[in-house]
Amino acid sequence: MSVEMGERIRKLRKGQKMTLDQLSEASKTAKSFLWEIEKGRKKPTIEKAKAIASALGVSTSFLAGEEEEGENTAQDAMDHAFFRKFRDLPPETKRKIQDLVNVWSKG
């Protein structure tokens, strides 16, 4: 379980262009512990697995290898990465993006 989970975490993190520092902050998990998980040397508790999965935008079932990566899983992870970046933008930039989305969705 641990090596496969670690590989999944690393693949998702890299796919979202997220650093270990960023995942550490988002999941409230020590960077060194995340590194150990990714290498398959340590296993997260259920609570930590939930926090890591949430930070990556996937289910804990996916991290544990209980469900395969599908189109929805990959899309959900991409959406999560986008919204995480969007959340940190200044209010004026958010408004401009929302205006663009409104224009595009009418077409």
ZADOSE-484238 format. One record per residue (C-alpha): residue number from 1; residue in one letter; x, y, z. Coordinates in Angstrom, 3 decimals. Layout:
BEGIN
> NUM, A, X, Y, Z
...
END
This chain:
BEGIN
> 1, M, 0.000, 0.000, 0.000
> 2, S, 2.594, 2.588, 1.054
> 3, V, 4.800, 2.555, -2.052
> 4, E, 1.837, 2.674, -4.408
> 5, M, 0.216, 5.440, -2.362
> 6, G, 3.462, 7.372, -2.298
> 7, E, 3.833, 7.029, -6.056
> 8, R, 0.268, 8.245, -6.571
> 9, I, 0.832, 11.228, -4.292
> 10, R, 4.047, 12.154, -6.078
> 11, K, 2.480, 11.763, -9.525
> 12, L, -0.502, 13.926, -8.592
> 13, R, 1.672, 16.535, -6.905
> 14, K, 4.044, 16.771, -9.865
> 15, G, 1.122, 16.786, -12.320
> 16, Q, -0.254, 19.830, -10.533
> 17, K, 3.196, 21.455, -10.506
> 18, M, 2.997, 21.477, -6.720
> 19, T, 6.106, 21.409, -4.573
> 20, L, 6.473, 19.374, -1.403
> 21, D, 6.389, 22.675, 0.487
> 22, Q, 3.053, 23.577, -1.095
> 23, L, 1.547, 20.160, -0.405
> 24, S, 2.887, 20.326, 3.128
> 25, E, 1.170, 23.644, 3.716
> 26, A, -2.082, 22.626, 2.009
> 27, S, -2.334, 19.323, 3.878
> 28, K, -0.828, 20.536, 7.164
> 29, T, 1.654, 17.665, 6.973
> 30, A, 5.388, 17.956, 7.605
> 31, K, 7.419, 18.149, 4.404
> 32, S, 9.816, 15.467, 5.650
> 33, F, 6.903, 13.122, 6.397
> 34, L, 5.450, 13.677, 2.910
> 35, W, 8.855, 12.867, 1.412
> 36, E, 8.975, 9.621, 3.421
> 37, I, 5.450, 8.728, 2.250
> 38, E, 6.348, 9.404, -1.386
> 39, K, 9.398, 7.139, -1.041
> 40, G, 7.239, 4.390, 0.492
> 41, R, 9.121, 4.498, 3.781
> 42, K, 6.208, 5.671, 5.935
> 43, K, 2.438, 5.288, 5.906
> 44, P, 0.083, 8.143, 6.692
> 45, T, -2.657, 7.822, 9.270
> 46, I, -6.196, 7.857, 7.910
> 47, E, -6.540, 11.500, 8.955
> 48, K, -3.298, 12.475, 7.201
> 49, A, -4.304, 10.519, 4.083
> 50, K, -7.601, 12.438, 4.046
> 51, A, -5.770, 15.753, 4.374
> 52, I, -3.306, 14.879, 1.603
> 53, A, -6.087, 13.630, -0.678
> 54, S, -8.081, 16.797, -0.078
> 55, A, -5.058, 18.980, -0.846
> 56, L, -4.558, 17.071, -4.109
> 57, G, -8.246, 17.054, -5.041
> 58, V, -8.722, 13.278, -5.075
> 59, S, -10.367, 10.680, -2.844
> 60, T, -8.565, 8.684, -0.202
> 61, S, -9.765, 5.581, -2.073
> 62, F, -7.781, 6.722, -5.084
> 63, L, -4.655, 7.338, -3.004
> 64, A, -4.997, 3.875, -1.448
> 65, G, -5.292, 2.264, -4.891
> 66, E, -8.885, 1.192, -4.336
> 67, E, -10.058, 3.034, -7.428
> 68, E, -8.291, 3.543, -10.703
> 69, E, -7.428, 6.872, -12.174
> 70, G, -10.062, 7.830, -14.632
> 71, E, -10.930, 10.865, -16.614
> 72, N, -12.920, 12.314, -13.717
> 73, T, -10.107, 11.815, -11.200
> 74, A, -7.599, 13.612, -13.416
> 75, Q, -10.074, 16.405, -14.186
> 76, D, -10.998, 16.796, -10.521
> 77, A, -7.322, 17.148, -9.630
> 78, M, -6.817, 19.775, -12.339
> 79, D, -9.922, 21.667, -11.191
> 80, H, -8.713, 21.555, -7.613
> 81, A, -5.306, 22.943, -8.617
> 82, F, -6.978, 25.750, -10.575
> 83, F, -9.286, 26.732, -7.724
> 84, R, -6.423, 26.652, -5.233
> 85, K, -4.527, 29.147, -7.421
> 86, F, -7.681, 31.207, -8.067
> 87, R, -8.369, 31.484, -4.327
> 88, D, -5.003, 33.208, -3.807
> 89, L, -5.489, 35.857, -6.492
> 90, P, -6.239, 39.489, -5.661
> 91, P, -9.974, 40.380, -5.714
> 92, E, -9.670, 42.547, -8.846
> 93, T, -8.013, 39.723, -10.784
> 94, K, -10.707, 37.288, -9.638
> 95, R, -13.403, 39.698, -10.881
> 96, K, -11.738, 39.975, -14.304
> 97, I, -11.514, 36.194, -14.611
> 98, Q, -15.159, 35.822, -13.575
> 99, D, -16.149, 38.402, -16.213
> 100, L, -14.244, 36.435, -18.878
> 101, V, -15.876, 33.171, -17.853
> 102, N, -19.294, 34.819, -18.011
> 103, V, -18.609, 36.083, -21.554
> 104, W, -17.304, 32.678, -22.713
> 105, S, -20.159, 30.713, -21.181
> 106, K, -22.764, 32.811, -23.050
> 107, G, -21.203, 31.939, -26.400
END
